[in-house]
Amino acid sequence: MTSIGSDDRGWLRAVPAEDGRDPLLTRAGHRVYPGRRLSDLVQGRPPGVTGSQWSSASRASFDFVVCAADTGRAIVAVEIGPVAPAGSAEQRVERLKDAVSAAVGLPVLRIGSPTLRAAEHGRRLVEYVIDARAYAAGGAGVTAAGDDPAPVGFRDILGRLPDGRTGPVNDLGALTRAAAVEAYVAGRVADPIVRGLHVRWVDGPAQGWSWVQVRPDACLVERVSVTEHRFSCGIDAARLAEDLATVAVGERLRENVASDLVPRAELTAQIVALRGRRHELVGGFAFDHLCAD
């Protein structure tokens, strides 16, 4: 997996393999470290960054840093957690980190979710992205004869699922879909089908919605944003966002599903409002069928 950032890597510090902190995991030519400060990755204050900005940003950390195993160079810094509220101190620090990362060409992947957390979900997500990028770099879908049929993306590879069915083996939401069926059989939800949508905002993040109908008039809803700065996940970020939202639904299904539900009519109104902004979306809006309650 190669980095997708500035060709000028002079400001990025190589993370040594023998620095007293073992990597969380090693996979496909990469080392993954948890909890690295920006100052661990950047050699001094880069041009265009003020002293005040650097003082604040250098103390801030990322949840994970993926490095090339051979050189120790950072390939991407990853954050997972709630989206910082507008105007908050957290948003200010986030913007400072983004400014410094942009100045040195450090790629950043940010997953915004009120439910997903680095400690519980980060390792699986990082492994998934590493594998997806490796698959994409392998030129999947091109035949030996040189033909170029519609490629099978990493997310759509078919195989045998744990329940014996054939389906997409890289669907992160598969366990949630099975849990929804179990919850329906147990009478905990009104419908066993997990529904969703995904969009990408022009000059903004990808966003995925996922929900399950707990009562005839109310749904459990999760939304996840995926922001790629100078980076590509190896799969469509909007589809990844929807799959991660489905993972979040699964987390909620294991808890008290009767709390924080959204009225079904309100959810439909929100989808209709999203459709009304289709001009702000890359590729428009492909989920008109969800606008009827």
C-alpha positions in Angstrom: 0.0 0.0 0.0 1.5 3.3 -1.0 0.7 6.7 0.4 -1.5 9.2 -1.3 -0.1 12.5 -0.2 2.5 15.1 -1.0 5.7 14.0 -2.7 7.6 16.1 -0.2 7.8 13.9 2.8 10.7 15.8 4.4 8.7 16.9 7.4 7.4 13.5 8.3 9.3 11.5 10.8 9.8 7.8 10.3 8.4 5.8 13.2 11.1 3.4 14.3 10.2 -0.3 14.8 12.4 -0.4 18.0 11.1 2.6 20.0 9.8 0.8 23.0 6.2 0.8 21.9 5.0 -2.4 20.1 2.7 -2.0 17.2 -0.9 -3.0 17.7 -0.7 -5.2 14.6 1.5 -6.0 11.6 -0.3 -6.7 8.4 0.6 -6.9 4.7 3.8 -4.8 5.0 2.4 -2.4 7.5 2.7 -1.6 11.1 -0.2 -0.1 13.0 0.4 1.9 16.2 -2.2 3.3 18.5 -2.3 6.7 20.2 0.4 8.6 18.4 0.8 12.4 18.9 1.3 14.6 15.9 4.7 15.6 17.3 5.7 11.9 17.0 5.1 12.1 13.3 6.3 15.6 12.3 9.8 16.9 12.6 9.4 20.4 14.0 7.0 23.2 13.0 6.4 23.1 9.2 6.2 26.2 7.0 2.9 28.0 7.0 2.0 26.8 10.5 2.2 29.5 13.3 3.9 28.8 16.6 0.5 28.9 18.4 -1.0 26.4 15.9 1.9 24.1 16.3 1.9 24.3 20.1 -1.7 23.1 20.2 -1.6 20.7 17.3 1.6 18.9 18.3 0.1 17.8 21.6 -3.0 16.3 19.9 -3.0 12.6 18.9 -4.5 10.3 16.4 -6.2 7.0 17.4 -4.0 5.0 15.0 -1.1 5.5 12.6 -0.5 3.1 9.8 3.2 3.0 8.8 5.1 1.2 6.1 7.0 -1.7 7.8 10.1 -1.2 5.7 10.6 2.6 6.1 8.5 3.5 9.1 6.9 6.3 7.1 3.3 7.2 8.1 0.8 6.1 5.4 -2.3 7.4 7.2 -3.4 8.7 10.5 -6.9 7.4 11.6 -9.5 8.9 14.0 -12.7 7.3 15.1 -15.4 8.8 17.3 -18.0 11.5 17.6 -18.0 14.5 15.2 -16.7 17.6 17.0 -19.6 20.0 17.6 -19.4 23.2 15.6 -17.5 26.0 17.4 -16.2 23.6 20.1 -12.7 23.4 21.4 -12.6 19.9 19.9 -13.3 21.2 16.5 -10.6 23.8 16.8 -8.0 21.1 17.7 -9.3 19.0 14.8 -8.8 21.9 12.4 -5.3 22.6 13.7 -4.4 18.9 13.2 -5.8 19.0 9.7 -3.8 22.2 8.9 -0.5 20.7 10.1 -1.3 17.3 8.4 -2.0 19.1 5.1 1.2 21.2 5.5 3.4 18.0 5.7 1.4 15.8 3.4 0.2 13.4 6.1 -2.9 11.5 4.9 -5.8 11.4 7.4 -8.8 9.1 7.6 -11.6 10.4 9.9 -14.6 8.2 10.9 -17.4 10.3 12.6 -19.9 8.3 14.7 -21.6 8.8 18.0 -21.4 5.0 18.6 -18.3 3.6 17.1 -15.1 3.9 19.1 -11.4 3.3 18.4 -10.9 0.9 21.2 -13.8 -1.4 20.2 -13.9 -1.0 16.4 -10.6 0.5 15.3 -8.5 -2.6 14.8 -11.0 -4.2 12.5 -11.5 -1.1 10.5 -7.8 -0.5 10.0 -7.3 -4.1 8.9 -10.2 -3.8 6.5 -8.8 -0.6 4.9 -5.4 -2.2 4.6 -6.9 -5.2 2.9 -9.2 -3.2 0.6 -6.3 -1.0 -0.6 -4.1 -4.1 -1.2 -6.9 -5.6 -3.2 -7.5 -2.4 -5.3 -3.7 -2.1 -5.9 -3.7 -5.7 -7.3 -5.7 -4.7 -10.4 -8.7 -6.9 -9.6 -11.1 -7.4 -12.4 -8.7 -7.3 -15.4 -8.4 -10.6 -17.3 -5.2 -12.2 -18.6 -6.4 -11.5 -22.1 -6.4 -7.8 -21.4 -10.1 -7.4 -21.3 -11.5 -5.0 -18.7 -14.9 -6.2 -17.5 -16.8 -4.5 -14.7 -14.4 -5.2 -11.8 -15.6 -6.9 -8.6 -14.8 -4.5 -5.8 -13.4 -5.6 -2.5 -16.8 -5.0 -0.8 -18.6 -7.2 -3.4 -16.4 -10.3 -3.4 -18.8 -13.3 -2.9 -18.0 -16.2 -0.7 -19.5 -18.5 2.0 -21.0 -16.6 4.9 -20.9 -17.9 8.5 -24.6 -19.0 8.2 -23.8 -21.1 5.1 -25.3 -18.7 2.5 -23.4 -17.2 -0.3 -22.9 -13.4 -0.1 -20.4 -10.5 0.1 -17.8 -11.7 2.5 -16.4 -8.2 3.1 -19.7 -6.7 4.2 -18.9 -5.2 7.6 -22.6 -5.1 8.4 -23.2 -8.8 7.9 -23.3 -9.6 11.6 -25.8 -6.8 12.2 -28.1 -8.1 9.6 -28.0 -11.5 11.3 -28.6 -9.9 14.7 -31.6 -8.0 13.3 -33.2 -11.3 12.2 -32.6 -12.8 15.7 -34.0 -9.7 17.3 -37.1 -10.0 15.1 -37.6 -13.6 16.0 -37.3 -12.7 19.7 -39.9 -9.9 19.2 -37.5 -7.1 20.0 -37.9 -5.3 16.6 -40.8 -5.0 14.2 -38.9 -5.7 11.0 -35.8 -7.9 10.4 -34.5 -5.9 7.5 -31.7 -3.4 8.0 -32.1 -0.5 5.6 -29.7 2.3 4.6 -28.4 4.8 2.2 -25.1 6.5 1.3 -24.1 9.8 -0.2 -21.0 11.9 -0.7 -21.1 15.7 -0.3 -19.4 17.9 -2.8 -16.2 19.2 -1.1 -17.3 17.3 2.0 -17.4 13.9 3.7 -19.1 10.7 2.6 -22.0 9.8 4.8 -23.9 6.6 5.4 -27.3 6.1 7.2 -28.5 2.8 8.5 -31.7 1.9 10.4 -33.9 -0.9 11.6 -37.6 -0.6 12.5 -38.0 -1.3 16.2 -41.7 -0.4 16.4 -44.2 0.2 13.6 -43.8 3.9 14.2 -40.2 4.2 15.3 -36.7 3.3 14.1 -33.2 2.9 15.5 -31.0 5.1 13.3 -27.2 5.5 13.0 -25.2 7.9 10.8 -21.5 7.7 10.1 -19.3 10.1 8.1 -16.0 9.1 6.4 -13.6 11.8 5.5 -10.5 11.0 3.4 -7.8 13.7 3.4 -5.2 12.9 0.7 -6.1 9.2 1.1 -8.3 6.5 -0.5 -9.8 3.6 1.5 -9.6 1.3 -1.5 -13.4 1.1 -1.6 -16.1 3.7 -2.2 -16.1 5.8 1.0 -19.8 6.3 0.9 -20.5 2.6 0.9 -18.0 2.1 3.7 -19.9 4.8 5.6 -23.2 2.9 5.2 -21.6 -0.3 6.3 -20.1 1.3 9.3 -23.5 2.8 10.2 -24.8 -0.7 10.0 -22.1 -1.9 12.4 -23.2 0.9 14.7 -26.8 -0.3 14.5 -25.6 -3.7 15.6 -23.9 -2.2 18.6 -27.2 -0.5 19.5 -29.2 -3.7 19.0 -27.1 -5.3 21.8 -28.2 -2.5 24.1 -31.6 -1.2 25.0 -33.2 -0.7 21.5 -36.2 1.1 23.0 -34.1 4.2 23.7 -33.3 7.2 21.4 -35.6 6.0 18.6 -36.5 8.2 15.7 -40.2 8.4 14.7 -40.6 6.7 11.3 -42.3 9.8 9.8 -39.5 12.0 11.0 -36.9 9.7 9.4 -38.8 9.7 6.1 -38.9 13.5 6.3 -35.1 13.6 6.8 -34.6 11.4 3.8 -36.9 13.7 1.7 -34.9 16.7 2.9 -31.7 14.9 1.8 -33.1 14.3 -1.6 -33.9 18.0 -1.9 -30.2 18.7 -1.6 -29.2 16.3 -4.4 -27.4 19.1 -6.2 -24.9 19.2 -3.3 -24.2 15.5 -3.6 -21.6 13.8 -5.8 -23.6 11.7 -8.3 -26.9 13.0 -7.0 -29.3 11.0 -4.9 -30.0 7.4 -5.7 -32.5 6.5 -3.0 -35.8 8.1 -4.1 -37.6 4.8 -3.3 -37.0 5.5 0.4 -38.9 8.7 0.4 -42.3 7.1 0.7 -43.4 6.4 4.3 
